[in-house]
Amino acid sequence: MQYTNNLKRFLIRKLLILCLLTPALLCLSVANAGLYKGQDAEGNTAYSDTPFRNAKEITPPNISVVDAPNVPVKANVVEEKDVVTETKYTKFKIIAPKNNATIWNEPQLTVSLQLKPDLDIASGHNVWLIMDGKPLIKNQRSLKLQIGRADRGSHTIKAQIRNKKGKVIRSSKTISIHIKNTVVQRTVPN
C-alpha cells in the first residue's frame, strides 16, 4: 500500500510538471521560430517562417514604436457674416417657345425664361443658354435671350443659372423646337 501511495504521488508530480511545462515549451518554440528569406520559383523575393529551398534564415529588425503626437483639435468657428448662402431658385423654366413648337421663317428667335426669385446679380449669378448641347449665350442677366435666326431642323434648348465661378446652380428642363424656313426657288432665265 505504501508503494502504491508513493507511486501515485510520483505520477501526480510528473503530470503536474508536464502540465506546467507544456505551455511554456510551446511559447518558447513559437518565440524562437525563424524567419527565412529566399526566392520563389518565379524569382520573386519570398519570406516564410518555415525553411524552403535556397532560403536563408534572417533576423528581422527591431520594431520601432512611436507614440502619436497630441494634436489639439481646432474648432471651426464661423462668424455669421462669413456664411454665404446661395440663392435657392424655386422656379426656373423656358416659357417661350413652347416644347415641340414648330417655328416658321423667324428672323429673330427669342427665348423667354421664368425665374423665382429674381436673378441674384449681386452674388454674380448669370444665365446661360445651351442649344444642342453647346453654350450659345453666356453670362447674361436678362430673362429674354435673343438667338437670332436658327438653322433649319430640330434643336434642343436648355437654360442654366450659374454662379460667378461658372458652377451650374439650376437648370431648366430641356425643350425641343423645330425650325422651318420657306425656300423660294428661283428660275434661271434661258
Summary of the structure (lengths in Angstrom):
residues: 190
radius of gyration: 42.3
end to end distance: 148.9
largest distance: 149.0
contacts: 372
relative contact order: 0.13
helix: 19%
strand: 36%
